[in-house]
Amino acid sequence: MRTYHCFWLLFWAGQPHQSFLTPLSKRTSGFPEKEKVLVLSGNSRQDLHRSKRSWMWNQFFLLEEYTGTDYQYVGKLHSDQDKGDGSLKYILSGDGAGDLFIINENTGDIQATKRLDREEKPVYILRAQAINRRTGRPVEPESEFIIKIHDINDNEPMFTKDVYNASIPEMSDVGTFVVQVTATDADDPTYGNSAKVVYSILQGQPYFSVESETGIIKTALLNMDRENREQYQVVIQAKDMGGQMGGLSGTTTVNITLTDVNDNPPRFPQSTYQFRAPESMPPDSPVGRIKANDADVDENAEIEYSITEGDGYDMFGITTDKDTQEGIITVKKALDFENKNLYILKVEATNTHVDPRFLYLGPFKDSATVRIQVEDVDEPPVFSRPAYIMEVKEDVPMNTVIGTVTAQDPDAAKNPVKYSVDRHTDMDRVFNINSGNGSIFTSKPLDRETLLWHNITVIAAEINNPKQSSRVPVFIKVLDVNDNAPEFAMFYETFVCENAKAEQLIQTLSAVDKDDSYSGHQFSFSLAPEAASSSNFTLQDNRDFMFPDNTAGIFTRKNRYNRHEMSTYFLPVVISDNDYPIQSSTETVTIRVCACDHRGKMLSCNAEALIHPTGLSTGALIAILLCIIILLVTVVLFAALRRQRKKEPLIISKEDIRDNIVSYNDEGGGEEDTQAFDIGTLRNPEAIDDNKLRRDIVPETLFVPRRTATARDNTDVRDFINQRLKENDTDPTAPPYDSLATYAYEGNGSVAESLSSLESMTTDGDQDYDYLSDWGPRFKKLADMYGAMDSDKDS
């Protein structure tokens, strides 16, 4: 018995939309094929064709954005194994199964639980299966089916940019491409016109237009000028449904900028410009600025200025300021009000970057007239030359005029000028100048051999305004005159051998002359008249020969010389020049007679060996002698200092009234000091040893001590001191030291109290020192000093 099984898939549309049931694929078995397909549309039912496979599954279509309150019905699954007794169970799996799509496991009805959006997911793939409830085993193999979401127009077109920016050159032709805008629609382009977008312009007419299908924006107006309007804002709309009524739309903004082209020539705002320039303005100084206006920008507004004509074409120049595009007029040469006080120039301004497309608009240049008025200023005097060169002979007398400089005031007033020499350039005051006429004259003798050129500076200043002054260099060349006699080129000291032969050359002489000779020096040599006849030598002038060289030779006149008879000869030679006036001088040649070997080599001379190898030269002997003298002087000075060591006097001069402590540097040691005096004398006056010398000083001269009378046994110490005081007043060897160090006793109730000058300086009141005059000659010095101080105070 053969059994046929089939699975029915039913789909109902709950809305008046059509539902479709279409076969997608087939599954075959080993049974004979008898194919049937059932298509349901609305409430009508078509025949279901039976196939040899057990499943028949289809593609479902479902509308998006369902707005009903109930679940949206999708379709129905049915198997021919289902007897309606509930033994089968339908299971759904795949995209959204159990969440987005649910199935009634008893009936096989499929429903959508949520609102679907095709733009989120256009297709859902699910799998269906029927299983036996008791065994849990599938009665049919699992199979797939598709739920496709049908689109509705629920998305408006969206532009790829919120704002577009574009630019085109100004003066562009109509139809020039500007920019292309693009809008996209998320709806299904294959289903209806929901995604068909059409472009239109809402704002920006009549300047621009847009192609409805491509979104290309083009210019729609001819010769749009940037100088009139530079920025444009265009609003473009994109609408779906082919632009039909009810379609959705979106907009975008396009900012369009017109870029500059060189379509405007430069123009001067005025035809004539006036400037003033003082005549003292140095070259390359700016006189003024002019500017031609150009409505263009950047490189299209760059301007080049030039002077095309005018009487100041060579006096002025013009350059362009690249930052401000101004023409800067400058001075090329020095101005002179007295020569020309007005210049008229024609200045032209030209664009440097010209666009040939716009040459029809006219020449891209403009011209203006510039008038420059030269102002008069007080100028310093002007010399007739930039420098002066003068010549003067060196033998001219003082106050000789050597040349004249001339300067004039270039101003119309023609102020008088005075001249002076800048003494910084003539420190020795060799030259002077007449302040009135500018003549330069000498004020000191000149010497070409000392200084050949004198470079001085002359100052010319206005008398009315000395601040207006100018300077000019004056170069004075001292010309040579023959005022110097020729002289030997060096000091000549030679020798002649004792065994010399007659007519033997012993020395060649040459001469020099400080003067300058244009034709070359020519010297003549001869022996002095007093030595010409009696000399033992002869002089031969080489000028008399064929090849004169300004030299002469000394020759021996006899055979053999004796150094014991004459060791040295002094030969006077007269040297003359050939210039005018002729100058001559007498020079002396020293000739020593020396012993020589057979080859003529000197061995020794009478006074010293000049070049003897075993002897010493003159310089060495002088050095040795000086060393000996210095050594002797050092020894003598050292001995003299040792012998002249003396004690420093107490008072160096009468004006020196410093305290004695500074002079003798001894303050005494008090009662415990037994070195300055013998304390035993006070205790026993009879035990004094008159022969004992003082130990506190070194006496200059030792006198024989005088023998004094022996004191009485009952002598009081006071009487003893008075006695000794009288003796010391008459003793020339007793110095005037402070008696405190000598006697160590002042007596009882002394009226004068201490004689120390140190203590007296500490008293507040004035003291009378007249009593010092009564104390004898040894205190006369103190009486004079303090008496003088009292007289000063009184005065």
C-alpha positions in Angstrom: 0.0 0.0 0.0 1.5 3.4 -0.9 1.0 6.4 1.4 1.4 10.0 0.4 2.2 12.8 2.9 2.0 16.5 2.4 2.7 19.7 4.5 0.4 22.6 3.9 1.6 26.2 4.4 -1.2 28.7 4.6 -0.8 32.5 4.7 -3.5 35.0 5.4 -3.2 38.7 5.3 -5.1 40.4 8.0 -5.2 43.6 6.1 -6.6 44.3 2.6 -3.1 43.8 1.3 -2.4 40.9 -0.9 -0.7 37.8 0.5 1.4 35.5 -1.7 2.2 31.9 -1.5 5.0 30.8 -3.8 7.0 27.6 -4.1 10.7 28.0 -3.4 12.2 24.6 -3.4 11.2 21.0 -3.5 12.2 17.9 -1.5 12.1 14.6 -3.3 11.6 11.1 -2.1 11.5 7.7 -3.6 7.7 7.8 -4.2 6.1 8.6 -7.5 5.8 12.3 -8.2 2.5 14.0 -8.2 3.1 17.7 -7.6 0.5 20.2 -6.2 0.8 23.9 -5.1 -1.8 25.8 -3.2 -1.8 29.5 -3.4 -4.1 31.6 -1.2 -4.9 35.2 -2.1 -7.4 37.0 0.1 -10.4 34.7 0.8 -10.0 32.7 -2.3 -8.3 29.4 -2.3 -6.4 27.8 -5.1 -5.7 24.2 -5.7 -2.8 22.8 -3.6 -0.6 20.8 -5.9 0.8 17.7 -4.3 4.4 16.8 -4.7 6.4 13.8 -4.0 8.1 15.5 -1.0 6.4 15.7 2.4 7.0 19.6 3.0 5.7 22.5 1.0 7.1 25.9 2.3 6.8 29.3 0.9 8.0 32.9 1.2 5.9 35.3 3.3 5.5 39.0 2.8 4.7 41.3 5.7 4.2 45.1 5.7 6.5 47.2 8.0 5.3 49.8 10.5 2.1 47.9 11.5 0.0 50.2 13.6 -2.8 47.8 14.8 -3.4 46.9 18.4 -3.4 43.1 17.8 -0.6 40.9 16.8 0.0 41.0 13.0 -1.0 37.7 11.4 1.8 36.3 9.2 0.5 32.8 8.0 -0.2 29.2 8.9 1.8 26.0 8.8 0.1 22.6 8.3 1.3 19.1 7.8 -0.7 16.3 6.2 0.2 14.2 9.2 -1.9 16.4 11.3 -5.2 14.5 12.0 -6.5 17.3 14.1 -6.3 15.2 17.3 -3.5 17.3 18.8 -0.8 14.6 18.4 1.5 16.9 16.5 3.3 20.0 17.8 4.6 22.8 15.6 8.0 24.3 16.5 9.4 27.6 15.0 13.1 28.6 15.2 15.4 31.1 13.5 15.5 35.0 13.3 13.2 36.4 16.0 11.5 33.1 16.8 9.8 33.1 20.1 10.4 36.9 20.5 9.5 38.7 17.4 7.6 35.8 15.8 5.4 33.3 17.7 3.6 30.2 16.5 0.6 28.4 17.8 2.0 24.9 18.4 -1.4 23.3 18.0 -2.6 25.1 14.9 0.6 26.3 13.3 -0.6 30.0 13.1 2.4 32.5 13.0 2.1 36.0 14.3 4.4 39.1 14.6 4.4 40.5 18.1 6.2 43.8 17.4 6.4 46.5 14.9 8.8 45.7 12.1 11.1 48.2 10.3 12.5 47.2 7.0 15.3 49.7 7.3 16.5 47.8 10.4 16.1 44.2 8.9 14.4 43.5 5.6 14.4 39.7 5.7 13.9 37.1 8.4 14.9 33.4 7.9 13.1 30.9 10.1 12.9 27.1 10.4 9.7 25.1 10.9 9.2 21.5 12.2 6.3 19.2 13.2 7.0 16.7 16.0 5.0 13.9 17.7 4.0 15.0 21.2 4.2 11.5 22.6 7.5 10.4 21.2 9.1 13.9 20.7 10.3 12.7 17.4 9.8 14.8 14.2 7.4 13.5 11.8 8.9 15.6 9.0 12.4 17.0 8.5 13.1 20.6 9.4 12.8 23.1 6.6 13.5 26.9 6.2 11.2 29.7 5.0 11.6 33.5 4.6 9.6 36.4 5.9 10.3 39.4 3.7 9.3 42.9 5.0 7.5 45.1 2.5 8.6 48.7 2.4 6.5 51.8 3.0 7.7 55.4 2.5 8.7 56.2 6.1 12.2 57.8 5.5 12.9 61.2 4.2 16.0 61.8 2.0 19.2 62.6 4.0 22.1 64.7 2.6 25.6 63.4 3.1 26.6 66.8 4.6 24.7 69.2 6.7 26.5 72.2 5.1 28.4 72.3 1.8 31.2 74.8 1.1 32.2 75.6 -2.5 33.9 78.4 -4.4 34.1 79.5 -8.0 35.9 82.4 -9.8 34.0 85.5 -10.2 32.8 86.5 -13.7 32.2 82.8 -14.6 30.1 81.8 -17.5 26.5 80.5 -17.0 26.4 76.8 -16.4 29.8 76.7 -14.6 29.9 73.7 -12.3 29.9 74.7 -8.6 29.4 71.6 -6.5 27.3 68.4 -6.4 25.1 67.5 -3.5 24.0 64.0 -2.7 21.0 62.8 -0.7 20.1 59.2 0.2 16.8 57.6 1.1 16.7 54.6 3.4 13.5 53.2 1.8 13.6 50.2 -0.6 14.6 51.5 -4.0 13.2 48.3 -5.7 9.7 48.7 -4.3 7.7 51.7 -5.6 9.0 55.3 -5.6 9.8 55.6 -1.9 13.5 56.0 -2.6 13.4 58.0 -5.8 14.9 61.4 -4.9 14.4 64.6 -6.9 16.5 67.8 -6.2 15.2 71.4 -6.3 16.5 74.8 -5.2 14.7 76.7 -2.5 17.1 79.6 -2.0 19.8 81.1 -4.3 17.9 82.0 -7.4 18.5 83.5 -9.9 22.2 83.1 -9.2 22.4 79.3 -9.2 20.5 76.3 -10.4 20.5 72.6 -9.6 19.9 69.5 -11.7 16.9 67.6 -10.4 18.3 64.1 -10.8 22.1 64.6 -10.2 22.1 67.4 -7.6 24.8 69.3 -9.6 24.7 73.0 -8.8 25.7 75.4 -11.6 25.8 79.2 -12.1 22.7 80.7 -13.6 23.7 84.4 -13.8 26.4 85.9 -16.0 29.3 88.0 -14.7 28.8 87.7 -11.0 31.2 90.2 -9.5 33.0 89.5 -6.3 33.5 93.2 -5.6 29.7 93.6 -5.5 28.9 90.4 -3.5 31.3 87.7 -2.4 29.2 85.2 -0.4 26.1 83.3 -1.4 24.0 80.9 0.6 22.0 78.3 -1.4 19.3 75.9 0.1 18.8 72.7 -1.8 15.8 70.3 -1.2 15.8 66.6 -1.9 12.3 65.0 -2.1 11.4 61.3 -2.6 8.4 59.7 -4.4 9.9 61.3 -7.5 8.9 64.7 -6.2 5.2 63.9 -6.2 2.7 65.2 -3.7 3.0 63.5 -0.3 6.7 62.6 -0.7 9.1 63.2 2.2 11.9 65.8 1.8 15.2 67.0 3.4 17.3 70.2 2.8 20.9 71.2 3.0 22.8 74.5 2.9 25.5 75.3 0.3 27.8 78.3 1.1 29.3 79.5 -2.2 32.2 82.0 -2.3 33.3 83.9 -5.3 37.1 83.9 -5.6 38.9 86.9 -7.0 40.2 87.4 -10.5 42.1 90.4 -11.8 39.2 92.2 -13.4 39.8 95.6 -11.8 42.7 97.9 -12.9 44.5 100.1 -10.3 43.2 103.6 -9.9 44.8 106.7 -8.2 42.3 108.4 -5.9 43.6 111.8 -7.1 45.4 113.0 -10.1 48.0 115.2 -8.5 50.2 114.8 -5.4 52.2 117.5 -3.6 55.3 116.8 -1.5 58.1 119.0 0.1 61.7 117.9 0.5 64.4 119.9 2.3 67.6 120.3 0.2 69.6 118.7 3.0 67.8 115.4 2.6 70.5 112.7 2.0 70.1 110.2 -0.9 67.8 107.2 -0.5 65.7 109.2 2.0 61.9 108.9 1.5 60.0 111.9 0.3 56.5 110.6 0.5 54.1 107.8 -0.3 51.3 107.4 -2.9 48.9 104.6 -3.4 46.7 103.4 -6.2 43.5 101.6 -5.2 42.7 98.1 -6.6 39.4 96.4 -5.8 41.0 93.0 -6.3 42.8 91.1 -3.5 46.0 89.1 -3.0 48.3 88.8 -6.0 45.6 90.4 -8.3 46.0 93.6 -6.3 49.8 93.7 -6.5 51.0 97.0 -8.1 54.3 98.1 -9.5 55.1 101.8 -9.5 57.5 103.6 -11.9 58.4 107.1 -13.0 57.7 107.4 -16.7 58.6 111.0 -17.3 59.3 114.4 -15.8 62.2 116.8 -15.1 63.1 114.9 -11.9 63.5 111.5 -13.6 67.1 111.2 -12.6 66.7 112.9 -9.2 64.1 110.7 -7.7 63.1 107.0 -7.6 60.1 105.0 -6.6 59.8 101.6 -5.0 56.8 99.4 -4.0 56.0 98.5 -0.4 55.0 94.9 -0.7 53.0 95.0 2.6 50.9 98.1 1.9 51.1 98.2 -2.0 52.2 101.9 -1.7 54.7 103.7 -3.9 57.6 105.2 -1.9 59.3 108.1 -3.6 62.9 108.5 -2.6 65.8 110.9 -3.3 68.5 109.6 -5.7 70.8 112.5 -5.8 71.5 115.5 -3.5 69.1 118.3 -3.9 70.0 122.0 -4.3 67.4 124.7 -3.7 69.5 127.3 -5.3 69.9 125.2 -8.5 66.3 123.9 -8.8 63.4 124.2 -6.3 60.6 122.4 -8.1 60.3 118.9 -9.8 57.3 117.5 -11.6 57.1 113.7 -12.1 54.6 111.4 -13.8 54.2 108.2 -11.8 52.5 105.1 -13.3 50.9 102.2 -11.3 50.6 98.8 -13.1 49.2 95.4 -12.1 51.9 92.8 -12.1 49.5 89.9 -12.8 47.2 90.6 -15.7 44.5 88.2 -16.8 44.2 88.2 -20.6 40.5 87.3 -20.4 39.7 90.7 -19.0 41.9 92.9 -21.1 38.7 94.1 -22.8 37.9 95.9 -19.6 40.6 98.4 -20.3 44.4 99.0 -19.6 45.3 97.7 -16.2 47.4 100.8 -15.2 46.9 104.3 -14.1 49.1 107.5 -13.8 49.3 110.5 -11.6 51.4 113.7 -11.4 53.7 114.3 -8.4 55.0 117.8 -7.6 58.0 118.0 -5.3 58.9 121.4 -3.8 62.5 121.7 -2.6 62.8 123.7 0.6 65.8 125.9 1.4 67.9 125.1 4.5 70.9 126.8 5.9 73.8 124.8 4.4 77.4 124.8 5.4 80.0 126.4 3.1 81.1 124.3 0.1 84.7 124.1 -1.0 85.6 124.5 -4.6 87.3 121.1 -4.6 86.8 117.9 -2.6 90.5 117.8 -1.7 93.6 120.0 -2.3 97.1 119.0 -3.1 99.9 121.5 -2.6 103.7 121.5 -2.9 106.3 123.5 -1.0 110.1 123.4 -0.9 111.7 122.5 2.3 113.9 125.5 2.4 111.2 128.2 2.2 111.2 130.8 4.9 108.5 130.9 7.5 105.2 132.7 6.6 105.5 131.7 3.0 102.1 131.2 1.3 102.0 127.7 -0.3 98.4 127.7 -1.6 94.8 128.8 -1.1 91.5 127.0 -0.4 88.2 128.5 -1.4 84.7 127.9 0.1 81.4 129.7 -0.4 78.0 129.7 1.2 75.7 128.0 -1.2 72.6 129.7 0.2 71.1 132.8 -1.3 72.3 134.9 1.6 75.9 134.2 0.7 77.1 134.6 4.3 80.8 135.4 4.7 83.1 132.5 5.5 86.1 132.2 7.9 88.8 129.5 7.6 90.8 127.6 10.3 93.1 124.6 10.5 92.0 121.6 12.5 94.8 121.4 15.1 94.1 117.7 15.6 95.6 117.2 12.2 98.5 119.7 12.7 99.6 119.2 16.3 103.0 120.8 15.8 101.4 123.9 14.2 103.6 123.7 11.2 101.0 125.5 9.0 98.6 128.3 9.5 95.8 129.8 7.4 94.5 133.3 6.8 90.9 133.2 8.2 89.7 135.7 5.6 91.0 134.5 2.2 92.0 130.9 3.0 95.7 131.2 2.1 97.8 128.6 3.8 101.4 129.6 4.9 104.2 128.0 6.9 104.8 128.8 10.5 107.8 126.5 11.2 110.7 125.3 9.1 110.1 122.2 7.0 112.3 119.2 6.5 111.6 116.7 3.8 113.9 114.1 5.3 111.8 114.2 8.5 108.3 114.3 7.0 107.5 114.1 3.3 103.7 114.6 3.4 101.7 116.8 5.7 98.0 116.0 5.8 95.9 118.7 7.4 92.2 119.5 7.5 90.9 123.0 6.8 87.6 124.1 8.3 85.3 126.7 6.7 82.5 128.0 8.9 79.9 130.8 8.4 80.7 133.8 10.4 77.1 134.4 11.4 76.4 130.7 12.2 79.7 128.9 13.1 77.7 125.6 13.5 77.4 125.6 9.8 80.9 124.3 8.9 82.5 122.0 6.4 85.9 120.3 6.2 88.3 119.6 3.3 91.6 117.6 3.4 94.7 119.4 2.2 97.7 117.3 1.3 101.0 119.2 1.3 104.1 117.6 -0.2 107.5 118.9 0.9 109.8 119.2 -2.1 113.5 118.3 -1.7 116.3 120.7 -1.9 120.0 119.8 -1.6 120.5 120.7 2.0 122.2 117.5 3.3 125.8 116.6 2.6 126.7 113.0 1.7 128.2 110.8 4.4 129.7 107.4 4.9 127.2 104.6 4.6 128.8 103.1 7.7 131.6 103.7 10.2 134.8 102.6 8.7 137.5 101.2 10.9 140.0 99.0 9.1 143.6 97.8 9.4 146.8 97.6 7.4 149.3 94.9 7.8 152.9 95.7 8.7 154.2 93.8 5.8 151.7 95.4 3.3 152.9 96.3 -0.2 152.5 99.7 -1.9 149.3 100.3 -3.9 147.5 97.6 -2.0 143.7 98.1 -1.5 142.8 97.9 2.1 139.2 99.4 2.2 136.4 100.3 -0.2 134.3 103.3 0.8 130.6 104.1 -0.1 128.4 107.0 0.8 124.7 107.9 1.1 122.7 111.1 0.9 119.4 111.9 2.7 118.4 114.2 -0.1 116.4 113.0 -3.1 118.0 113.0 -6.5 115.8 112.7 -9.6 118.8 111.8 -11.8 120.6 109.6 -9.2 123.3 110.5 -6.7 126.8 111.0 -7.9 129.4 111.3 -5.2 133.1 112.3 -5.5 135.7 111.2 -2.9 139.0 112.9 -2.1 141.5 113.2 0.7 141.3 116.4 2.8 143.9 119.0 1.7 145.8 118.7 4.9 146.3 114.9 4.4 146.6 114.8 0.6 150.4 115.3 0.5 151.6 113.9 3.9 149.4 110.8 4.1 150.7 107.3 4.0 147.7 106.3 2.0 146.0 107.3 -1.2 142.4 107.5 -2.2 141.1 106.5 -5.6 137.6 107.7 -6.7 135.9 105.0 -8.8 133.9 107.7 -10.6 136.9 108.3 -12.8 136.6 104.8 -14.2 134.4 103.4 -16.9 131.8 102.0 -14.5 131.3 104.5 -11.7 129.4 103.1 -8.7 129.8 106.0 -6.1 132.6 104.2 -4.3 136.2 104.9 -3.6 139.2 102.7 -2.5 142.0 103.4 0.0 145.4 102.2 -1.1 148.7 101.9 0.7 151.3 104.4 -0.5 154.5 102.7 0.8 155.8 99.3 1.7 155.7 98.1 5.2 154.3 99.8 8.3 155.5 99.8 11.8 152.9 99.6 14.5 155.4 100.5 17.2 156.1 103.8 15.4 152.4 104.5 14.5 149.7 102.2 15.6 146.7 104.1 14.3 146.1 106.4 11.3 143.2 108.8 10.9 142.5 109.5 7.3 140.1 112.4 6.5 138.0 111.9 3.4 136.0 114.6 1.7 132.7 113.5 0.1 130.8 115.8 -2.3 127.6 115.5 -4.4 126.9 117.0 -7.8 123.5 118.7 -7.0 123.0 122.4 -6.6 124.1 123.8 -4.3 127.0 121.4 -3.9 127.1 119.8 -0.4 130.2 118.1 1.0 131.3 116.6 4.3 134.5 115.3 5.8 134.5 111.8 7.2 137.3 110.0 9.0 138.6 106.5 8.3 140.4 104.8 11.2 143.3 102.6 10.0 145.1 100.4 12.6 148.5 98.9 11.9 148.4 95.2 12.8 150.7 92.1 12.6 149.6 89.7 9.9 150.7 86.3 8.7 152.0 85.7 5.2 148.5 85.4 3.8 147.5 88.8 5.1 145.4 87.6 8.0 145.5 89.8 11.0 147.1 88.4 14.1 147.3 91.2 16.6 147.4 95.0 16.8 149.1 97.4 19.2 146.1 98.6 21.3 143.9 95.5 21.2 143.2 92.4 19.1 140.4 93.4 16.8 139.5 89.9 15.6 142.2 87.8 17.3 140.8 84.4 18.2 142.5 84.1 21.6 141.8 87.7 22.7 138.7 89.5 23.9 136.7 92.0 22.0 136.3 95.6 23.1 132.7 95.0 24.2 133.7 92.1 26.4 136.5 94.2 28.1 134.0 97.0 28.7 131.5 94.6 30.3 134.1 93.1 32.6 135.3 96.6 33.7 131.7 97.7 34.4 131.1 94.6 36.6 134.3 95.3 38.6 133.2 98.9 39.1 129.7 97.9 40.3 131.1 95.4 42.7 133.5 97.9 44.2 130.8 100.5 44.6 128.6 98.0 46.4 131.3 97.1 48.9 132.0 100.8 49.6 128.4 101.6 50.1 127.9 98.7 52.5 130.9 99.7 54.6 129.8 103.3 54.7 126.3 102.3 55.9 127.8 100.1 58.7 130.0 103.0 59.9 127.3 105.6 59.7 124.8 103.9 61.9 123.9 106.5 64.6 121.2 107.0 67.2 118.2 108.9 65.8 118.0 112.3 67.3 115.2 113.2 69.7 113.8 116.1 67.7 114.6 116.2 64.0 113.8 119.8 63.4 112.5 122.8 65.3 109.1 122.4 63.7 108.8 118.8 64.9 107.0 119.1 68.3 105.8 115.6 68.5 105.8 113.9 71.9 109.1 112.4 73.0 107.6 109.0 73.2 107.7 108.8 69.4 111.3 109.9 69.2 113.1 107.9 71.8 110.6 105.0 72.1 111.2 104.5 75.8 108.5 105.0 78.4 110.4 103.6 81.4 109.7 100.4 83.3 108.7 101.9 86.7 110.3 101.0 90.0 110.9 97.4 89.0 113.1 98.5 86.0 116.6 98.5 87.3 118.3 98.6 83.9 117.7 102.3 83.3 119.3 103.4 86.5 120.8 102.0 89.7 118.1 101.9 92.4 120.8 101.5 95.0 121.9 105.1 94.5 118.7 106.4 96.0 119.0 104.1 99.0 122.7 104.9 99.6 123.8 108.2 97.9 127.4 107.6 99.0 127.6 104.3 97.1 127.2 106.0 93.7 129.7 105.0 91.1 130.5 108.0 89.0 132.3 105.9 86.5 129.2 103.9 85.7 127.7 104.9 82.3 124.0 105.1 81.6 122.6 101.8 80.3 119.4 103.2 78.7 121.2 105.0 75.8 124.3 104.8 73.8 126.1 108.2 74.2 127.4 109.7 71.0 130.7 110.8 72.5 132.4 109.4 75.5 133.5 112.2 77.8 135.7 111.7 80.8 133.3 111.7 83.7 133.6 114.5 86.2 134.3 113.6 89.8 131.6 115.1 92.1 131.8 115.7 95.7 130.6 113.0 98.0 127.3 113.7 99.7 127.1 114.1 103.3 125.9 111.3 105.5 122.8 113.1 106.5 122.0 114.3 103.0 118.3 114.1 102.3 117.2 112.4 99.1 115.6 115.7 97.9 118.9 117.6 98.4 120.6 114.7 96.5 118.4 115.0 93.6 118.7 118.8 93.4 122.4 118.5 93.5 122.4 116.0 90.7 120.0 118.2 88.7 122.4 121.1 88.9 125.2 118.9 87.8 123.3 117.6 84.8 122.3 121.2 83.8 125.9 121.9 83.2 126.9 118.5 81.9 127.0 118.5 78.0 126.7 114.8 77.8 123.4 114.6 79.7 120.5 114.4 77.3 117.2 116.1 78.0 115.4 112.9 78.9 112.3 112.9 81.1 113.6 113.1 84.7 111.1 110.5 85.7 113.1 107.8 83.9 116.4 109.2 85.2 115.7 109.9 88.8 112.4 108.3 89.6 111.6 110.9 92.2 109.7 114.2 91.9 110.0 115.5 95.4 107.3 116.4 97.9 104.6 118.8 96.8 106.3 119.9 93.6 104.7 123.0 92.2 105.2 121.9 88.6 104.1 118.4 89.4 105.0 116.0 86.6 107.1 117.4 83.8 105.8 114.9 81.3 104.1 116.5 78.3 101.9 113.4 78.0 100.2 114.2 81.3 99.9 117.9 80.6 97.9 117.1 77.5 95.1 115.6 79.6 94.5 118.7 81.8 91.4 120.7 81.1 92.6 124.1 82.1 95.2 126.3 80.7 98.7 126.2 82.3 101.4 128.8 82.7 104.7 127.5 81.5 106.8 130.6 82.2 108.5 128.9 85.1 110.3 126.6 82.6 112.5 129.6 81.7 113.9 129.7 85.2 115.0 126.0 85.2 118.1 126.5 83.2 119.4 126.0 79.7 118.3 122.4 79.4 114.6 123.4 79.7 114.9 126.3 77.3 113.6 124.1 74.4 110.4 123.2 76.4 110.0 126.8 77.5 110.1 128.0 73.8 107.6 125.3 72.7 105.0 125.8 75.3 105.4 129.5 75.5 104.7 129.6 71.7 101.6 127.6 72.2 100.3 130.0 74.8 100.9 132.9 72.4 99.0 131.1 69.7 96.0 130.6 71.9 96.0 134.3 72.9 96.0 135.4 69.3 
